[in-house]
């Protein structure tokens, strides 16, 4: 039975759910596009390709007036892939993959985290009657997405990114525009000029960075890192940003290798 038949046969269903992973840590072989490597994780197929595979189901669910929830997603299935699922590359993947899910109309995404898996988002333990957490690299990418796409935001057109560079833009209900850029090139920086219709003036730039794409420590969002064994789950201080001004309608910036950035522009 396909999804259309299922929804016609079960009129009481309130939401459509499914789960899918871009890479497989089990039942897989080296050399295949879904084998866990950093190159495969940062490939187009692992983000936009994954989202496009859901697009037909989104269309069917929406045609029946139902939301579609991606109820289980992370970088690598089976919780395997040390050196891929637990490094900074996973933060860049998560940030881009969530934008691609929004682009095809997915209504919500649940990111799986499980103790002992390499793709877990944090580890928790109780010490002297207090909970402590160690935050993993992937969580930083999810946090930047949360900043860039607050509730009821809508996607905007953005131009200027190509090749290893990816770009998205959102407008929040209050008129704030946020432009997110990712450089998937793991060895070379790139300079680009991006343009968003309706955006001009100056904005603030926040970066998501790490020592390299293989890093498990030293990840920063706006120059901030979670304290080791944090007891608050909060970044320790305000974000470090710089002012970026438009030049002839474009925002020009240099993107270090394997990094992301968010430009925030106030309402016009």
Buried (B, 14 or more C-beta within 10 A) or exposed (E): EEBEEEBEEEEEEEEBBBBBBBBBBEEBEEEEBBBBBBBBBBBEBBBBBBBBBBBEBBEBBBEBEBBBBBBBBBBBBBBBBEEBBBBBBBBBBBBBBBBBBBBBBBBEBEBBBEEEBBBBBBBEEEEEEEEBBBBBBBBBBBBBBEBBBEEEBEEBEBEBBEEBBBBBBBBBEEEBBBBBBBBBBBEEEBEBBBBBEEBBEEBBBBBBBBEBBBBBEEBBBBBBBBBEBBEEBEBEEEBEBEEBEBEEEBBBBEBBBBBBBBBBBEEE
